[in-house]
Amino acid sequence: MDYNEAYKKLEKYGQLHVLKYYNELTQEEMAALLKQIEETDMEVLLNASHKDEVDAKGKITPLSAMTLEEIDSKKEEFMKAGIDAIKAGKVGAVLLAGGMGTRLGSDAPKGVYNIGITKEVYIFERLIDNLMDVVKLTDTWIHLFVMTSDKNHEATTAFFKEKNYFGYRPEYITFFMQDMAPATDYDGKVYMEAKNKISTSPNGNGGWFLSMMKWGVVDKIREAGIEWLNVFAVDNVLQRIADPCFVGATILTDSDVGAKVVCKNAPDEKIGVICLEDGKPSIVEYYELTDEMMNAKDESGNPAYSYGVILNYLFREKALEEIVAKKLPLHIVEKKIPYIDEDGNQVKPEEPNGYKYEQLVLDMIHELDSCLPYEVKRNYEFAPIKNKTGVDSVESARELCKENGIEL
């Protein structure tokens, strides 16, 4: 894309301010900016003025989960089916690791954060150790696909190499980068991160499979004969990955997707809730829960919306290809966005100052006809690290790791 083409594209979307400092840039910086303009999807910016319409939900009703008791009663059957699928090479794992450790006080990728007390124990290390449990159980190496972002790709890949992949066979690890989306002010004008760079952020956890397609990773999945992908977030250091019992239950119930869930510890816990939306599987984010939903009861007098998702899903690969052929809804999220001001000075806002545009996994699930909510024990599989201290923090995760006999 040359300057004139970039100008026309920006003019069409009312973003000509992106070129304000163009004549001050080096040749290299000019080329980088033109390339970013070419690759940036400006269509998403048109949604800024339609935020309420974009976020609208359908009719929400409860969806029951397969309980711990039910799972235990069929454990042998589920384990056999899951182990058979893993041994046949039909199961892969996808680690969503595009974020940074900003809320933990770190400028590095979140996965390199050290949660150790008496020794170094990294978040990435804990996840690889959990996956290795299944490798040892099944005597089968599982393909692991690690999603990074343009903000942490080089640091992440270098860290894995430096740590010798924590004992995992490198030929079974594939890195790919998540697509980025522009960040804007409340009027839909993109912020500039630098004079030669539009401010961007990862396009949400729902963009992972489309990013895999763009990076050619899906071709590798097809060649390997992988039929199921267990996608999981970087911040839960206790989660079980490619869990044979979970895999077997999802397969034997003929579900398009399995969703690991935990029983909520309070009606207002900050965790998305599995449900039905207009009769199809869906997830309601904690900030969308009404008082009526929080206090609703089922026929037995128990909370109707009591199962929260932990961002650990098992998708049928063919279903994923059908999903990305459609256009997923866009979520517009209010955030604090660093930018340069009119004079070119760097500004780090202390309050939200604009929007980021994201696609979410919950919308992928809503595109499917069947979902198995699969209950797991909170203290055994749920130790999210969102903050440095307090609830869902490094501190609470350390306590849960110790409770499970993990040496830190």
C-alpha positions as CSV (number, residue, x, y, z in Angstrom):
1,M,0.0,0.0,0.0
2,D,1.4,3.4,-1.0
3,Y,0.6,6.8,0.7
4,N,-2.3,7.7,-1.6
5,E,-4.0,4.3,-1.1
6,A,-3.5,4.7,2.7
7,Y,-4.9,8.2,2.5
8,K,-8.0,7.0,0.7
9,K,-8.7,4.2,3.2
10,L,-8.3,6.5,6.2
11,E,-10.4,9.2,4.6
12,K,-13.2,6.7,4.0
13,Y,-13.3,5.8,7.8
14,G,-12.6,9.3,9.1
15,Q,-9.1,8.5,10.4
16,L,-6.9,10.9,8.5
17,H,-5.2,12.0,11.8
18,V,-3.2,8.8,11.6
19,L,-1.0,10.5,9.0
20,K,-0.5,13.7,11.1
21,Y,3.2,12.9,11.7
22,Y,3.9,11.1,8.4
23,N,6.4,13.7,7.1
24,E,8.5,13.5,10.3
25,L,9.0,9.7,10.0
26,T,12.0,7.8,8.6
27,Q,11.6,5.7,5.5
28,E,11.4,2.6,7.7
29,E,8.8,4.1,10.0
30,M,6.7,5.3,7.0
31,A,6.8,1.7,5.6
32,A,5.7,0.3,8.9
33,L,2.8,2.7,9.3
34,L,1.6,2.1,5.7
35,K,1.7,-1.7,6.3
36,Q,-0.3,-1.3,9.5
37,I,-2.9,0.8,7.8
38,E,-3.2,-1.8,5.1
39,E,-3.6,-4.7,7.5
40,T,-6.0,-2.9,10.0
41,D,-9.7,-3.8,9.8
42,M,-11.2,-0.3,9.9
43,E,-14.8,-1.8,9.6
44,V,-14.8,-2.6,13.3
45,L,-14.6,1.1,14.1
46,L,-18.1,1.7,12.7
47,N,-19.4,-0.1,15.7
48,A,-18.4,2.5,18.3
49,S,-21.7,4.4,17.9
50,H,-23.7,1.2,18.1
51,K,-22.3,-0.2,21.3
52,D,-25.7,-0.9,23.0
53,E,-27.0,-2.8,19.9
54,V,-23.8,-4.8,19.5
55,D,-23.9,-6.0,23.2
56,A,-27.6,-7.0,23.1
57,K,-28.5,-10.4,24.5
58,G,-31.4,-12.8,23.6
59,K,-33.6,-14.7,26.1
60,I,-31.5,-16.3,28.8
61,T,-32.6,-19.5,30.5
62,P,-30.6,-22.0,32.7
63,L,-28.5,-24.9,31.4
64,S,-27.7,-27.8,33.8
65,A,-24.2,-29.3,34.0
66,M,-22.9,-32.8,34.2
67,T,-22.1,-32.9,37.9
68,L,-19.1,-34.3,39.8
69,E,-21.3,-37.2,40.9
70,E,-22.4,-38.1,37.4
71,I,-18.9,-37.9,36.1
72,D,-17.6,-40.1,38.8
73,S,-20.2,-42.7,38.1
74,K,-19.1,-43.0,34.4
75,K,-15.4,-42.2,35.0
76,E,-14.0,-45.5,33.7
77,E,-16.0,-45.3,30.5
78,F,-15.1,-41.6,29.9
79,M,-11.4,-42.2,30.7
80,K,-11.2,-45.1,28.2
81,A,-12.8,-43.0,25.4
82,G,-10.6,-40.0,26.2
83,I,-7.3,-42.0,26.3
84,D,-8.2,-43.8,23.1
85,A,-8.8,-40.5,21.3
86,I,-5.5,-39.1,22.7
87,K,-3.5,-42.2,21.7
88,A,-5.0,-41.9,18.2
89,G,-3.6,-38.4,17.9
90,K,-7.1,-36.8,17.7
91,V,-6.6,-34.3,20.5
92,G,-4.6,-31.1,20.5
93,A,-4.3,-28.2,23.0
94,V,-4.3,-24.5,22.4
95,L,-2.8,-22.1,25.0
96,L,-4.1,-18.5,24.8
97,A,-1.1,-16.5,25.9
98,G,-1.3,-13.2,24.1
99,G,-1.5,-11.0,27.3
100,M,1.1,-9.2,29.4
101,G,1.6,-9.3,33.1
102,T,0.7,-5.7,33.6
103,R,-1.8,-6.2,36.5
104,L,0.9,-8.3,38.2
105,G,3.4,-5.4,38.0
106,S,5.3,-7.0,35.1
107,D,6.1,-5.7,31.6
108,A,6.8,-9.3,30.4
109,P,4.4,-11.9,29.0
110,K,2.0,-13.1,31.7
111,G,3.2,-16.7,31.3
112,V,6.8,-15.9,32.3
113,Y,5.7,-14.6,35.7
114,N,7.4,-16.4,38.6
115,I,4.9,-17.7,41.2
116,G,7.6,-19.6,43.1
117,I,8.4,-19.0,46.8
118,T,11.6,-21.1,47.5
119,K,12.4,-21.7,43.8
120,E,11.5,-20.4,40.3
121,V,8.1,-21.7,39.2
122,Y,6.7,-19.9,36.1
123,I,3.1,-19.9,35.0
124,F,4.1,-21.5,31.6
125,E,6.0,-24.1,33.6
126,R,2.9,-25.1,35.6
127,L,0.8,-25.5,32.5
128,I,3.4,-27.6,30.7
129,D,3.7,-29.8,33.9
130,N,-0.1,-30.3,33.9
131,L,-0.1,-31.3,30.2
132,M,2.9,-33.6,30.9
133,D,0.7,-35.5,33.3
134,V,-1.5,-36.6,30.4
135,V,1.6,-37.3,28.1
136,K,2.9,-39.7,30.8
137,L,-0.5,-41.3,31.4
138,T,-1.2,-42.0,27.7
139,D,2.5,-42.4,26.6
140,T,1.5,-40.0,23.8
141,W,2.8,-36.5,22.9
142,I,0.0,-34.0,22.4
143,H,0.4,-31.1,19.9
144,L,0.4,-27.8,21.8
145,F,-0.4,-24.6,19.9
146,V,0.6,-21.4,21.8
147,M,-1.1,-18.1,20.8
148,T,1.0,-15.0,21.4
149,S,0.5,-11.4,20.3
150,D,2.7,-8.8,18.6
151,K,3.4,-7.4,22.0
152,N,4.9,-10.6,23.4
153,H,5.7,-13.0,20.6
154,E,9.5,-12.7,20.6
155,A,9.7,-12.7,24.4
156,T,7.5,-15.8,24.7
157,T,9.3,-17.9,22.1
158,A,12.7,-16.9,23.4
159,F,11.6,-17.8,27.0
160,F,10.4,-21.2,26.0
161,K,13.7,-21.8,24.1
162,E,15.7,-20.6,27.1
163,K,13.9,-22.9,29.5
164,N,14.3,-25.8,27.0
165,Y,10.5,-25.9,26.6
166,F,10.2,-27.1,30.3
167,G,10.9,-30.7,29.1
168,Y,8.2,-30.7,26.4
169,R,9.3,-32.0,23.0
170,P,9.7,-28.8,20.9
171,E,8.5,-30.4,17.7
172,Y,5.1,-30.7,19.3
173,I,4.9,-27.0,20.2
174,T,3.7,-24.5,17.5
175,F,3.6,-20.7,18.1
176,F,1.3,-18.4,16.3
177,M,0.3,-14.8,16.7
178,Q,-3.2,-13.4,17.5
179,D,-4.7,-10.8,15.2
180,M,-4.8,-7.2,16.6
181,A,-7.7,-4.7,16.5
182,P,-7.4,-0.9,16.7
183,A,-8.2,0.9,19.9
184,T,-10.2,4.2,19.8
185,D,-11.6,7.0,21.7
186,Y,-15.4,7.1,22.5
187,D,-16.1,8.6,19.1
188,G,-14.4,5.8,17.2
189,K,-11.2,7.7,16.3
190,V,-8.2,5.5,16.6
191,Y,-5.5,6.4,19.1
192,M,-1.9,6.6,18.1
193,E,0.6,4.6,20.2
194,A,3.5,6.4,18.5
195,K,3.9,8.7,15.6
196,N,4.2,5.7,13.3
197,K,1.9,3.2,15.0
198,I,-1.8,2.9,15.5
199,S,-2.7,1.8,19.0
200,T,-3.9,-1.8,18.9
201,S,-4.8,-4.6,21.3
202,P,-5.4,-8.4,20.9
203,N,-8.8,-9.0,19.2
204,G,-10.2,-11.1,22.1
205,N,-10.1,-14.7,23.0
206,G,-12.7,-15.5,20.3
207,G,-10.2,-14.7,17.5
208,W,-7.9,-17.7,18.2
209,F,-9.0,-20.1,15.6
210,L,-9.2,-17.5,12.8
211,S,-5.6,-16.5,13.8
212,M,-4.6,-20.2,13.5
213,M,-6.1,-20.3,10.0
214,K,-4.2,-17.1,9.0
215,W,-0.9,-18.5,10.3
216,G,-1.4,-21.8,8.4
217,V,-1.6,-23.7,11.7
218,V,-4.9,-25.3,10.8
219,D,-3.2,-27.1,7.9
220,K,-0.9,-28.7,10.4
221,I,-3.9,-29.7,12.5
222,R,-5.5,-31.4,9.5
223,E,-2.3,-33.2,8.6
224,A,-1.9,-34.5,12.1
225,G,-5.5,-35.8,12.1
226,I,-6.5,-33.7,15.1
227,E,-10.3,-33.7,15.6
228,W,-10.6,-32.0,19.0
229,L,-8.9,-28.9,20.3
230,N,-8.7,-28.1,24.1
231,V,-8.4,-24.3,24.3
232,F,-7.4,-22.8,27.6
233,A,-6.2,-19.5,29.1
234,V,-2.7,-18.8,30.4
235,D,-3.7,-17.6,33.9
236,N,-5.2,-20.7,35.6
237,V,-2.2,-22.6,36.9
238,L,-4.1,-25.7,38.2
239,Q,-6.2,-26.5,35.1
240,R,-6.0,-29.9,33.7
241,I,-5.3,-29.9,29.9
242,A,-6.3,-32.6,27.4
243,D,-8.0,-34.2,30.4
244,P,-8.9,-37.7,29.2
245,C,-12.1,-37.9,31.3
246,F,-13.3,-34.5,30.0
247,V,-12.4,-35.5,26.4
248,G,-14.2,-38.9,26.8
249,A,-17.3,-37.3,28.2
250,T,-17.5,-34.7,25.4
251,I,-17.1,-37.4,22.7
252,L,-19.5,-39.9,24.2
253,T,-22.2,-37.3,24.7
254,D,-21.8,-36.3,21.0
255,S,-21.3,-32.6,22.0
256,D,-19.8,-30.1,19.6
257,V,-18.0,-28.5,22.6
258,G,-17.3,-29.3,26.2
259,A,-17.0,-26.5,28.8
260,K,-15.3,-27.0,32.1
261,V,-17.3,-25.3,34.9
262,V,-17.1,-24.8,38.6
263,C,-19.9,-24.3,41.1
264,K,-19.9,-20.5,41.9
265,N,-18.8,-19.6,45.4
266,A,-21.2,-16.6,45.6
267,P,-24.1,-15.3,43.4
268,D,-22.0,-12.3,42.4
269,E,-18.7,-14.0,41.8
270,K,-16.9,-12.4,38.9
271,I,-17.1,-15.4,36.6
272,G,-19.1,-16.0,33.4
273,V,-22.1,-18.3,33.7
274,I,-23.1,-21.1,31.4
275,C,-26.7,-20.9,30.2
276,L,-29.0,-21.0,27.1
277,E,-29.6,-18.0,25.0
278,D,-32.6,-18.2,22.7
279,G,-32.4,-22.0,23.3
280,K,-28.7,-22.4,22.3
281,P,-25.7,-22.8,24.5
282,S,-24.2,-19.5,25.7
283,I,-22.3,-17.7,28.4
284,V,-23.4,-14.6,30.3
285,E,-20.5,-12.5,31.6
286,Y,-20.6,-11.7,35.3
287,Y,-21.2,-8.0,34.7
288,E,-24.2,-8.8,32.5
289,L,-25.9,-10.9,35.3
290,T,-29.1,-9.2,36.6
291,D,-30.2,-9.5,40.2
292,E,-33.1,-11.6,39.1
293,M,-30.7,-14.2,37.5
294,M,-28.3,-14.1,40.5
295,N,-31.2,-15.0,42.8
296,A,-33.1,-17.4,40.5
297,K,-33.7,-20.9,41.8
298,D,-34.2,-24.2,39.9
299,E,-36.9,-26.9,40.7
300,S,-34.9,-28.2,43.6
301,G,-34.4,-24.8,45.2
302,N,-30.8,-24.5,44.1
303,P,-29.4,-21.5,42.3
304,A,-30.4,-21.7,38.6
305,Y,-27.3,-20.1,37.3
306,S,-24.7,-21.7,39.5
307,Y,-22.0,-22.9,37.1
308,G,-19.2,-20.6,36.1
309,V,-16.9,-21.2,33.1
310,I,-13.1,-21.3,33.6
311,L,-12.1,-20.7,30.0
312,N,-11.2,-24.4,29.3
313,Y,-13.1,-25.7,26.3
314,L,-12.9,-28.7,24.1
315,F,-14.1,-27.9,20.5
316,R,-14.8,-30.3,17.7
317,E,-12.4,-29.0,15.0
318,K,-14.9,-29.3,12.1
319,A,-17.4,-27.2,14.1
320,L,-14.7,-24.5,14.5
321,E,-14.3,-24.3,10.7
322,E,-18.0,-23.8,10.4
323,I,-18.0,-21.1,13.0
324,V,-15.2,-19.0,11.4
325,A,-17.0,-19.1,8.1
326,K,-19.6,-16.9,9.8
327,K,-19.0,-13.4,11.3
328,L,-18.8,-13.5,15.1
329,P,-20.3,-10.6,17.1
330,L,-18.0,-7.8,18.2
331,H,-17.8,-6.8,21.8
332,I,-16.9,-3.2,22.6
333,V,-15.0,-2.9,25.9
334,E,-14.2,0.3,27.8
335,K,-10.5,0.3,28.7
336,K,-7.5,2.5,29.6
337,I,-5.6,3.1,26.4
338,P,-2.1,4.6,26.3
339,Y,-1.7,7.1,23.5
340,I,0.2,10.2,22.2
341,D,-1.5,13.6,22.6
342,E,-1.7,16.5,20.1
343,D,1.9,17.4,20.8
344,G,3.2,13.8,20.4
345,N,3.7,13.2,24.2
346,Q,3.1,9.8,25.7
347,V,0.0,9.6,27.9
348,K,-0.9,6.8,30.3
349,P,-4.5,7.4,31.4
350,E,-5.6,6.5,35.0
351,E,-9.2,6.1,33.9
352,P,-10.9,4.4,30.9
353,N,-10.6,6.7,27.9
354,G,-11.9,4.6,25.0
355,Y,-12.8,1.3,23.4
356,K,-11.1,-1.9,22.5
357,Y,-12.9,-4.3,20.1
358,E,-13.0,-8.0,20.8
359,Q,-14.4,-11.3,19.7
360,L,-15.1,-13.8,22.5
361,V,-15.1,-17.5,22.9
362,L,-18.6,-17.3,24.4
363,D,-19.9,-16.3,20.9
364,M,-18.2,-19.3,19.4
365,I,-20.1,-21.5,21.8
366,H,-23.4,-19.8,21.0
367,E,-22.9,-20.7,17.3
368,L,-23.1,-24.4,18.2
369,D,-26.1,-26.6,18.9
370,S,-24.7,-28.7,21.7
371,C,-22.5,-28.0,24.7
372,L,-21.5,-30.2,27.6
373,P,-21.0,-28.1,30.8
374,Y,-18.6,-30.4,32.7
375,E,-18.2,-29.7,36.5
376,V,-14.7,-29.9,38.0
377,K,-13.5,-29.4,41.6
378,R,-12.7,-25.8,42.2
379,N,-9.8,-26.3,44.5
380,Y,-8.3,-28.9,42.2
381,E,-8.6,-27.2,38.8
382,F,-9.3,-23.5,39.4
383,A,-6.5,-21.1,40.5
384,P,-6.7,-18.1,38.3
385,I,-4.1,-15.3,38.5
386,K,-5.7,-12.0,37.7
387,N,-4.2,-9.8,40.3
388,K,-1.0,-9.6,42.4
389,T,-2.8,-9.8,45.7
390,G,-6.3,-10.6,47.1
391,V,-9.0,-12.5,45.2
392,D,-7.9,-14.6,42.1
393,S,-4.3,-13.5,42.7
394,V,-0.7,-14.8,42.8
395,E,-1.3,-15.2,46.6
396,S,-4.5,-17.3,46.3
397,A,-3.0,-19.4,43.5
398,R,0.1,-20.2,45.6
399,E,-2.2,-21.4,48.5
400,L,-4.1,-23.6,46.1
401,C,-0.9,-25.0,44.6
402,K,0.3,-25.9,48.1
403,E,-3.1,-27.5,48.9
404,N,-2.5,-29.7,45.9
405,G,1.0,-30.8,46.9
406,I,2.8,-28.6,44.3
407,E,6.2,-27.5,45.5
408,L,6.8,-23.8,45.1
